[in-house]
Structures are given as C-alpha cells and as structure tokens.
Amino acid sequence: MSPTDNWTLIVTVNDDHVLKRNLLRSPDIDGRCQIILKSGFESASEAYNAAIRESSGHVLVFAHQDVYLPIGWLDKLFATLCRLDTVDPAWGVLGVYGIANTGEGAGHVYATGLDGMLGGQFEGVIETSSLDEMLLITRRGSGLFFDEHLPGFHLYGTDVCMEARTKGLKSYIIPALCIHNSNGKRVLPLAFWKSYLYMRRKWWNELPVETCCVAIRKNCLWPMLRSLKSSYNRVVHPALDPIGHRTPDVEVLWKELCSREGPDCESNLNTANS
C-alpha cells in the first residue's frame, strides 16, 4: 500500500460554493481520501488540530478551499514521499511554495490572485524555513500540531515549520504543480499583523524569519512601512500594480495552463494515465 492509498484532506471552510467549485473538483480526491471539513473556528490552528485528532490517514494534507489539485497531483506527491523515504524519512512539513533556505521564493504554483505563475519546474525537493499556507502536508506519526495561541488564519505555515525544526525535523518544498484560485489583496488585513506580532514575540531569538508575505524582524517598523507603502500604491494606482481575481471555472484554467506550460502539465497527465 502506498502512503497515499489512505490519506486525509483537511480543510477550513467559510464558503461552500468556493470549496465545491475548486478543491472538491480535484480529480485525485477519491475513495482513497478521508475528507475532514472544519468551519466556525477562531483560528486555523484550532481547526487543524481538531481535524488531526479525527484523522486516520498516514499523510495529512491541509489545503485551502480555493486550491485545485490537477490530475496526477497525488502521484507526484507519492513520488516525492518515496524519494524522501530514502533521504529523510523523518521529514517535518511539506508544501508547494515557500521560502528556500537561500532566502528566495521557490515552488511551482499558479496563483490567480497574483495573475501568474510562482516559481517554475524543478526536480527533487528544496529545503525550506517557511511555507505558504495554501497547502501543507505532514505525517500523522510526526506528532506535529499547530500552535493554538497563534491568532487567526495567517503565518501558521511558517510557525509549523519552525516548530518542526525545534523537533529536529526538516521541511521541504515539493514539485507538485497546483492552482491557487484566489482573489488578490491590495492590503494585508489587521488580522495578519496580529499574527505577525505574535510570531515576533514567540520566535524572538530566531529572528529574522522570512515568510512568503513579509520578513518577521525584531525591528518590525521597516517591514510594516514597506507593506503600507505597497498597499497604498495598489489602492491609489491600481493600474500600475493590478491584482488578479478568482476564475469561475478552474478546470478551464488548468487546460489553458497545460497549453502554455507544456512538459509539466503533460507529465501530470502521463503519470496519471500510466
């Protein structure tokens, strides 16, 4: 039995329509998958921890409701897990986009909110210090949980990677192209900065920490001012820094990506049909 013959998909839900039109349309979500949906929680960490306690799968996939996993995605994950079995069987957290240990963003994701592709095709895995929350993967046997003191729904990807590191577990970005079918944001909300300040206090001795949005630093004034300036430009001059929007039919978008991306999309199809 492969590690993905019995896996658990965990989702926090606040819009059933978005869930049904995106994540639940993913062709690899089938009878092999236990699905746990959580809503009404004060934070992602509380929802995810409740789901972990209910889970039965060896592999736990935490995905946003607006993520789409194209055909062959599960086989790509399985191939990566097989590779990790030989090089680092005690891995901590996996994701599809994050900040590599070099400090650069890495992965391969199409983000409608940014109206473009993040990263590009790569082989193997990339060691990371921080992962985007759109999709995270852990092992139920790792004993990892999310910090329920972290407020809201931001920066828990970075936090769980750092928690894994305190346990001696490494985290990685994996080559598994997917779509994040989200609306772009002109301004980081107040809830984000509440999470930011909590992370700043919690990991003070480890700072600075790079995240996919902004660096967490002891002197947080500069990152905040940079974010404020960027948000101001998006609001006042939207044509100079446009944001993207969710597409109504993610499967049509996937077909368009296949015609543009070529080899990587084709490899998804070939792997799924082999």
Residue pairs with C-beta under 8 A, 6 or more apart in sequence:
2 78
3 58
3 59
3 78
3 81
3 82
4 32
4 59
4 74
4 77
4 78
4 81
5 32
6 32
6 34
6 56
6 57
6 58
7 32
7 33
7 34
7 57
7 58
7 59
7 60
7 61
7 74
8 33
8 34
8 35
8 36
8 51
8 55
8 56
8 57
8 59
8 60
8 61
8 140
9 23
9 29
9 33
9 34
9 35
9 36
9 61
9 63
10 36
10 38
10 48
10 51
10 52
10 55
10 60
10 61
10 62
10 63
11 19
11 23
11 35
11 36
11 37
11 38
11 62
11 63
11 64
11 65
12 38
12 39
12 41
12 44
12 47
12 48
12 64
12 65
12 153
13 19
13 37
13 38
13 39
13 65
14 39
14 65
15 65
18 65
18 66
18 246
19 37
19 65
21 248
21 249
21 250
22 65
22 66
22 67
22 68
22 181
22 250
23 29
23 63
23 64
23 65
23 66
23 67
23 68
23 69
25 68
25 250
25 251
26 67
26 68
26 69
26 70
26 73
27 69
27 70
27 71
27 272
28 69
28 71
28 72
28 73
28 74
28 75
29 35
29 69
32 74
33 57
34 55
34 56
34 57
36 51
36 54
36 55
38 47
38 48
38 50
38 51
39 47
41 47
41 50
42 151
42 152
43 148
43 150
43 151
43 152
43 153
43 156
44 133
44 146
44 152
44 153
44 156
45 146
45 147
45 148
45 149
45 150
45 156
46 148
48 62
48 145
48 146
48 156
49 145
49 146
49 148
52 60
52 140
52 145
55 140
57 140
58 139
58 140
58 141
59 77
59 81
59 137
59 138
59 139
59 140
60 137
60 138
60 139
60 140
61 77
61 135
61 136
61 137
62 133
62 135
62 136
62 137
62 138
63 69
63 134
63 135
63 136
64 133
64 134
64 135
64 180
64 182
66 180
66 181
66 182
66 246
67 134
67 135
67 178
67 179
67 180
67 181
68 178
68 179
68 181
68 250
68 251
68 254
69 178
70 177
70 178
70 179
70 254
70 265
70 268
71 268
71 269
71 272
72 267
72 268
72 269
72 270
72 271
72 272
73 176
73 177
73 178
73 268
75 271
75 272
76 174
76 175
76 176
76 177
76 268
76 271
77 137
77 174
77 176
79 271
80 94
80 125
80 174
80 175
80 176
83 124
83 125
84 91
84 125
84 172
88 170
88 172
90 142
90 168
90 169
91 139
91 169
91 170
91 171
91 172
92 138
92 142
92 144
92 161
92 164
92 165
92 167
92 169
92 170
92 171
93 131
93 136
93 137
93 138
93 144
93 157
93 160
93 161
93 164
93 169
93 171
93 172
94 125
94 131
94 136
94 137
94 138
94 171
94 172
94 173
94 174
95 107
95 128
95 131
95 132
95 134
95 135
95 136
95 137
95 157
95 171
95 172
95 173
95 174
96 107
96 108
96 109
96 132
96 134
96 135
96 173
96 174
96 176
96 177
96 178
97 105
97 106
97 107
97 108
97 109
97 118
97 119
97 131
97 132
97 134
97 173
97 212
98 105
98 106
98 107
98 126
98 128
98 129
98 130
98 131
98 132
98 157
98 161
98 171
98 173
98 212
99 105
99 106
99 128
99 129
99 130
99 210
99 211
99 212
100 106
100 126
100 127
100 128
100 129
100 173
101 127
101 128
101 129
103 210
105 118
105 119
105 212
106 119
106 122
106 126
106 128
106 173
107 118
107 119
107 126
107 132
107 173
108 117
108 118
108 119
108 120
108 121
108 122
108 175
108 176
108 177
108 264
109 117
109 118
109 119
109 132
109 134
109 177
109 178
109 179
109 180
110 116
110 117
110 118
110 177
110 178
110 179
110 180
110 253
110 257
111 117
111 118
111 179
111 180
111 182
111 244
112 179
112 180
112 181
112 182
112 183
112 184
112 244
112 245
112 246
112 247
112 253
113 180
113 182
113 183
113 184
113 185
113 243
113 244
113 245
113 246
114 184
114 243
114 244
115 184
115 242
115 243
115 244
116 244
117 261
121 175
121 177
121 263
121 264
122 175
123 175
124 175
125 172
125 173
125 174
125 175
126 172
126 173
127 170
127 171
127 172
128 161
128 171
128 172
128 173
129 158
129 161
129 162
129 165
129 171
129 209
129 210
130 157
130 158
130 161
130 209
130 210
130 211
130 212
131 157
131 158
131 160
131 161
131 171
131 173
131 212
132 157
132 212
133 153
133 154
133 155
133 156
133 157
134 180
134 182
135 178
136 157
136 160
137 174
138 144
138 160
142 164
142 167
142 169
143 167
144 160
144 163
144 164
144 167
144 169
146 156
146 159
146 160
147 156
147 159
147 160
147 163
147 202
149 198
149 202
150 156
150 159
150 195
150 198
150 199
150 202
151 191
151 194
151 195
151 198
152 191
152 192
152 194
152 195
153 191
153 195
154 191
154 192
154 195
154 196
155 192
155 195
155 196
155 199
155 211
155 213
156 195
157 211
157 212
158 199
158 209
158 211
158 216
159 199
159 202
161 171
162 203
162 206
162 209
164 170
164 171
165 171
177 261
177 264
177 265
177 268
179 250
179 253
179 254
179 257
181 246
181 247
181 250
181 253
182 246
183 243
183 244
183 245
183 246
184 243
184 244
184 245
185 243
186 231
186 234
186 235
186 238
186 243
187 231
187 234
187 235
188 213
188 214
188 227
188 231
192 213
193 224
196 214
196 216
196 220
197 220
199 209
199 216
200 207
200 216
200 217
200 218
200 220
203 209
203 216
204 218
207 216
207 217
207 218
208 215
208 216
208 217
208 218
209 215
209 216
210 216
213 227
214 223
214 226
214 227
215 223
216 223
217 223
230 241
233 240
233 241
234 241
234 243
247 253
254 265
257 265
258 265
258 266
258 269
